[in-house]
């Protein structure tokens, strides 16, 4: 456990800390931030553990986090974090930095039978027997001075991360799952993973886009990209510019003048004529884009099989995950199960699907193929594991 705590308000001190992290090859990291009225998280305090030191870095008082962002990108330094998605968005948007050698304690916990989505406090208690007070989670970290309770809370976020990750990885290795852990980290945080939103892909998250025609969806892609870029430029949440339901209607109706767009139902009164003109211009560019099709629906016969197979497949996946102490949601979502079965039932091998390769195929993918092909049946049992797999070809 780290024993010395310092508060840094000068960038030179942060740079020296970054040098010590490179020398030791390891750094634990967490960030307290505000993210309610802005596009990007606003860093208020960074907690860093290096060796036996805890550093509380205060960007509000003048300390830059750039040296820490540089270490985050250094493949020679192992970065230890817990549930880091929001923190990584902060570094991606604020510093154009992404991790190259990261271990997420929450994710590893899911592979060693501790469940998915465990809080830091719960994992510390279950893995190390350490109790930490988590009473300042909703503090306003932008106010100064910080209280002693806030500083103690912040330091606790990184104080035990090295010991906990070491124990978790020891368990993963003993269970033969270290490679699973590495594979999943590569999937979520590797060079091909999406950390921050790509404006060109933002349309995929707009609710209701499935109801649009292919040309309308192409217009929506331009509109959603404009909204994402404009929100980032103004540093405001995307929904504050134009909500999803309005963006869908704008893409469908394609108003041709700023006045017509501003008259659309749901367009915020704060949207200016210049901004409306920019959105119209963006959508007009979709005339040169290929229409966006979502692919044909499965044939009627395949859909009929899916209606029966998907619920059975989820039961089988849940039982198989439980048998190896994995949370079912860590293995696959319902949509991923259905997408995999569609690929299999339409003549593919599903290798491009999440369940079609790596540890997921080992745990459940092959069994779902056998279920879909009729080579595997399932029956309930009165006691654990509560489900029996029946080989039809036995």
C-alpha distance (Angstrom), angle and dihedral (degrees) to the residues before:
residue distance angle dihedral
X1 . . .
X2 3.81 . .
X3 3.78 113.7 .
X4 3.83 109.8 -175.8
X5 3.80 123.0 70.6
X6 3.81 125.6 -166.6
X7 3.79 132.0 176.6
X8 3.80 115.4 -141.7
X9 3.78 125.0 -159.8
X10 3.82 97.7 160.8
X11 3.81 123.9 78.6
X12 3.81 92.1 -140.3
X13 3.81 88.9 63.1
X14 3.80 90.3 49.5
X15 3.81 90.7 50.9
X16 3.81 90.2 51.8
X17 3.81 89.2 49.8
X18 3.81 89.7 51.2
X19 3.80 89.4 52.9
X20 3.81 90.0 52.7
X21 3.80 89.5 50.7
X22 3.81 90.2 54.4
X23 3.79 90.4 47.9
X24 3.80 93.1 52.4
X25 3.82 94.7 37.4
X26 3.79 94.0 -135.1
X27 3.80 138.8 83.1
X28 3.81 133.9 173.5
X29 3.79 114.6 -149.7
X30 3.79 141.4 -172.8
X31 3.80 132.8 158.4
X32 3.78 132.0 -152.9
X33 3.79 110.6 -149.9
X34 3.78 146.6 159.0
X35 3.81 118.1 -119.1
X36 3.77 110.6 164.1
X37 3.79 107.6 97.9
X38 3.80 101.8 23.6
X39 3.79 139.4 72.0
X40 3.79 93.1 -128.7
X41 3.80 127.4 38.8
X42 3.81 113.6 -98.5
X43 3.82 110.4 -132.6
X44 3.78 112.7 -132.2
X45 3.80 103.3 165.2
X46 3.81 133.6 0.8
X47 3.78 121.1 -155.0
X48 3.78 115.9 -154.7
X49 3.79 130.2 178.8
X50 3.81 119.1 -161.4
X51 3.78 119.4 169.1
X52 3.79 107.4 -43.4
X53 3.81 94.4 -21.2
X54 3.79 131.6 95.8
X55 3.79 114.3 -159.9
X56 3.78 122.7 -164.5
X57 3.80 105.8 -159.1
X58 3.78 115.6 -159.6
X59 3.83 113.0 -157.1
X60 3.79 91.6 174.9
X61 3.80 89.0 62.6
X62 3.81 91.5 48.8
X63 3.81 108.9 -84.5
X64 3.81 112.5 133.7
X65 3.80 119.6 -136.6
X66 3.81 91.3 -152.7
X67 3.84 93.4 102.1
X68 3.81 89.2 53.2
X69 3.81 90.7 48.6
X70 3.80 88.2 52.9
X71 3.80 91.0 53.5
X72 3.81 90.0 47.9
X73 3.81 87.5 62.2
X74 3.81 95.1 45.3
X75 3.83 108.9 104.6
X76 3.81 91.1 -158.7
X77 3.82 91.3 65.2
X78 3.80 119.9 72.2
X79 3.80 109.3 -140.3
X80 3.81 117.2 -151.7
X81 3.81 117.7 -160.6
X82 3.79 139.4 154.2
X83 3.83 119.5 -129.2
X84 3.81 90.2 -21.6
X85 3.82 102.9 176.1
X86 3.82 97.5 110.1
X87 3.81 92.7 40.5
X88 3.80 89.9 52.1
X89 3.81 90.8 51.3
X90 3.80 87.4 53.6
X91 3.81 91.8 54.1
X92 3.80 93.1 41.9
X93 3.80 94.3 52.2
X94 3.77 98.9 34.0
X95 3.81 101.0 38.6
X96 3.80 105.9 13.1
X97 3.80 86.9 -121.1
X98 3.80 130.9 137.0
X99 3.82 132.4 -179.9
X100 3.78 122.8 -94.8
X101 3.83 100.7 178.7
X102 3.80 109.7 27.6
X103 3.79 134.9 156.3
X104 3.81 118.5 -168.0
X105 3.80 112.1 -156.8
X106 3.81 92.6 -158.5
X107 3.79 91.8 54.2
X108 3.81 93.9 46.6
X109 3.79 89.8 50.5
X110 3.78 88.9 60.8
X111 3.80 90.5 59.3
X112 3.79 96.3 52.8
X113 3.78 100.0 53.1
X114 3.81 99.5 -90.2
X115 3.80 96.5 113.6
X116 3.77 131.7 -112.1
X117 3.79 124.6 -76.3
X118 3.81 95.9 23.4
X119 3.79 115.2 169.3
X120 3.78 119.4 -120.1
X121 3.80 91.4 -111.5
X122 3.80 92.7 51.1
X123 3.80 93.0 49.2
X124 3.80 93.6 46.5
X125 3.78 89.9 52.5
X126 3.80 94.8 46.5
X127 3.79 98.2 41.0
X128 3.80 104.7 33.8
X129 3.80 103.4 13.1
X130 3.81 88.5 -120.1
X131 3.79 118.8 147.5
X132 3.79 117.1 -154.9
X133 3.78 128.0 -177.2
X134 3.82 109.5 -118.9
X135 3.79 99.2 -173.1
X136 3.81 102.5 122.9
X137 3.79 101.1 58.6
X138 3.79 93.7 116.6
X139 3.78 96.4 42.4
X140 3.77 120.1 132.7
X141 3.79 96.8 -111.7
X142 3.80 92.3 -173.4
X143 3.81 94.1 69.2
X144 3.76 120.8 93.7
X145 2.91 138.3 -113.3
X146 3.79 97.5 40.4
X147 3.79 114.3 -140.8
X148 3.78 124.8 -117.3
X149 3.82 88.0 -111.6
X150 3.81 91.0 55.4
X151 3.79 92.6 48.5
X152 3.80 91.7 48.6
X153 3.81 90.9 47.8
X154 3.81 91.6 49.0
X155 3.79 94.4 49.3
X156 3.80 91.3 49.8
X157 3.80 89.9 60.4
X158 3.80 91.5 72.0
X159 3.82 103.9 18.8
X160 3.81 95.7 94.6
X161 3.80 103.1 24.3
X162 3.81 96.0 104.5
X163 3.79 93.7 51.9
X164 3.79 93.1 43.5
X165 3.80 95.9 49.5
X166 3.80 90.7 46.4
X167 3.80 89.9 54.6
X168 3.80 93.1 44.4
X169 3.80 92.8 50.1
X170 3.82 89.7 46.8
X171 3.80 88.7 56.1
X172 3.80 92.1 45.1
X173 3.79 90.6 52.2
X174 3.81 92.5 47.8
X175 3.82 89.4 51.1
X176 3.80 91.8 49.0
X177 3.80 92.4 -114.1
X178 3.78 104.0 112.7
X179 3.80 89.5 104.6
X180 3.82 90.1 50.0
X181 3.81 88.3 53.8
X182 3.80 92.5 50.0
X183 3.81 92.0 46.7
X184 3.79 93.0 51.5
X185 3.79 93.1 46.9
X186 3.79 89.2 52.4
X187 3.80 90.2 50.3
X188 3.80 94.2 49.8
X189 3.79 103.4 32.6
X190 3.81 106.8 15.5
X191 3.81 126.8 111.2
X192 3.81 92.8 -83.1
X193 3.81 94.4 48.8
X194 3.78 119.4 103.0
X195 3.81 110.1 -124.6
X196 3.81 101.0 169.7
X197 3.79 125.6 26.1
X198 3.81 115.7 -81.2
X199 3.83 104.8 -138.8
X200 3.81 91.5 -143.9
X201 3.81 89.7 58.2
X202 3.82 97.0 40.9
X203 3.83 92.1 99.8
X204 3.79 89.9 71.2
X205 3.81 90.1 68.9
X206 3.80 95.4 49.0
X207 3.78 107.8 111.2
X208 3.78 113.1 -122.2
X209 3.80 98.6 22.1
X210 3.79 90.5 123.6
X211 3.82 89.5 71.3
X212 3.81 94.2 59.6
X213 3.79 126.5 96.5
X214 3.85 116.8 -112.5
X215 3.85 93.4 -100.3
X216 3.80 90.9 46.5
X217 3.79 89.5 50.1
X218 3.81 89.9 53.4
X219 3.80 88.5 53.6
X220 3.79 89.5 48.1
X221 3.81 90.4 53.6
X222 3.81 89.7 56.9
X223 3.80 92.1 43.9
X224 3.80 93.8 48.5
X225 3.81 91.5 47.4
X226 3.80 90.1 50.8
X227 3.81 90.8 49.2
X228 3.81 92.0 49.0
X229 3.80 93.7 49.2
X230 3.80 93.2 43.2
X231 3.81 91.5 49.1
X232 3.77 90.4 51.3
X233 3.81 91.9 47.4
X234 3.79 91.0 51.1
X235 3.81 92.7 36.3
X236 3.79 93.3 -129.4
X237 3.82 131.2 128.7
X238 3.82 110.8 -88.5
X239 3.79 92.2 -123.3
X240 3.78 90.5 59.9
X241 3.81 91.0 64.4
X242 3.80 98.7 48.5
X243 3.82 125.2 -19.7
X244 3.80 120.1 -125.1
X245 3.80 96.4 -107.2
X246 3.80 90.8 53.9
X247 3.79 93.3 45.4
X248 3.82 88.9 54.5
X249 3.81 91.5 53.3
X250 3.79 92.5 45.2
X251 3.81 90.1 53.4
X252 3.79 90.0 47.4
X253 3.81 97.9 46.3
X254 3.82 98.1 33.2
X255 3.83 100.2 -154.9
X256 3.80 110.2 -146.9
X257 3.81 101.5 -151.5
X258 3.80 133.9 44.9
X259 3.81 89.7 -118.6
X260 3.79 91.8 55.9
X261 3.79 92.6 46.4
X262 3.79 92.9 48.5
X263 3.81 88.7 51.6
X264 3.81 92.2 57.3
X265 3.78 114.4 113.8
X266 3.80 112.5 -98.2
X267 3.82 97.6 19.5
X268 3.83 105.0 135.7
X269 3.77 115.0 -113.7
X270 3.81 89.0 -128.6
X271 3.81 92.1 66.5
X272 3.78 107.1 108.5
X273 3.80 127.3 -139.8
X274 3.80 91.0 -113.9
X275 3.80 90.6 54.8
X276 3.80 91.4 47.0
X277 3.81 88.9 53.1
X278 3.80 89.8 51.4
X279 3.79 91.7 52.4
X280 3.81 91.9 48.6
X281 3.80 90.7 49.4
X282 3.81 90.3 50.4
X283 3.81 92.2 52.2
X284 3.79 92.0 46.7
X285 3.79 88.3 60.4
X286 3.81 88.6 64.0
X287 3.81 88.4 74.4
X288 3.81 86.8 81.2
X289 3.81 93.6 45.2
X290 3.77 125.4 95.1
X291 3.82 111.5 -107.0
X292 3.80 112.7 -100.4
X293 3.79 113.2 -121.7
X294 3.77 121.6 -173.1
X295 3.77 93.2 -148.5
X296 3.77 127.1 -98.5
X297 3.79 118.0 -65.2
X298 3.79 115.9 -106.4
X299 3.81 115.0 -83.2
X300 3.79 113.4 -88.5
X301 3.81 92.1 -106.8
X302 3.82 91.1 52.0
X303 3.81 92.0 47.1
X304 3.79 90.1 51.9
X305 3.80 89.8 53.5
X306 3.79 90.8 46.5
X307 3.79 91.3 55.0
X308 3.79 87.9 62.7
X309 3.78 100.8 30.8
X310 3.81 101.6 49.7
X311 3.83 96.1 62.3
X312 3.80 90.5 44.8
X313 3.79 91.0 46.8
X314 3.80 91.5 52.6
X315 3.80 90.4 51.9
X316 3.79 90.7 49.5
X317 3.79 92.4 46.2
X318 3.79 91.2 49.5
X319 3.80 92.0 51.1
X320 3.79 93.0 46.8
X321 3.81 91.6 48.2
X322 3.81 91.4 48.8
X323 3.80 90.7 49.5
X324 3.80 90.1 61.7
X325 3.83 96.7 35.8
X326 3.79 96.3 -106.2
X327 3.79 126.1 136.0
X328 3.85 108.3 -116.4
X329 3.81 91.1 -130.5
X330 3.80 88.9 59.2
X331 3.79 89.6 58.1
X332 3.81 99.6 45.0
X333 3.78 144.9 -32.1
X334 3.79 122.7 -124.5
X335 3.80 90.6 -102.1
X336 3.80 90.5 52.5
X337 3.81 90.6 50.1
X338 3.80 91.3 51.1
X339 3.80 93.9 45.0
X340 3.81 90.7 51.0
X341 3.80 92.4 49.3
X342 3.81 91.7 48.5
X343 3.80 89.4 54.6
X344 3.79 91.8 48.8
X345 3.82 95.9 44.7
X346 3.81 92.8 49.2
X347 3.79 93.5 56.1
X348 3.80 103.4 -88.6
X349 3.77 129.9 116.9
X350 3.82 94.6 -127.7
X351 3.81 91.8 -127.0
X352 3.80 92.0 139.5
X353 3.80 92.6 54.3
X354 3.81 125.0 89.7
X355 3.81 90.4 -110.4
X356 3.78 92.9 44.9
X357 3.79 101.7 77.8
X358 3.77 145.6 24.8
X359 3.77 123.9 12.9
X360 3.81 93.3 -21.5
X361 3.79 90.8 61.3
X362 3.80 88.9 47.9
X363 3.79 93.8 50.8
X364 3.80 100.4 40.0
X365 3.80 116.0 -19.1
X366 3.79 98.2 84.0
X367 3.80 91.1 45.1
X368 3.81 90.6 53.0
X369 3.81 90.0 51.2
X370 3.79 89.3 53.5
X371 3.81 90.6 46.9
X372 3.79 91.6 51.2
X373 3.80 92.4 47.5
X374 3.78 94.0 49.3
X375 3.78 95.0 -112.9
X376 3.79 92.8 112.9
X377 3.77 131.0 48.5
X378 3.79 131.3 -178.2
X379 3.78 133.2 -144.7
X380 3.81 132.1 -177.3
X381 3.79 121.3 -107.3
X382 3.80 126.8 -155.3
X383 3.80 93.2 -131.6
X384 3.80 139.0 33.2
X385 2.98 127.7 -22.4
X386 3.85 81.0 27.9
X387 3.79 92.4 -157.5
X388 3.77 131.6 75.2
X389 3.78 123.2 -158.3
X390 3.79 112.8 -143.3
X391 3.79 118.8 -159.6
X392 3.77 104.8 -142.0
X393 3.79 91.9 -164.2
X394 3.82 92.6 53.5
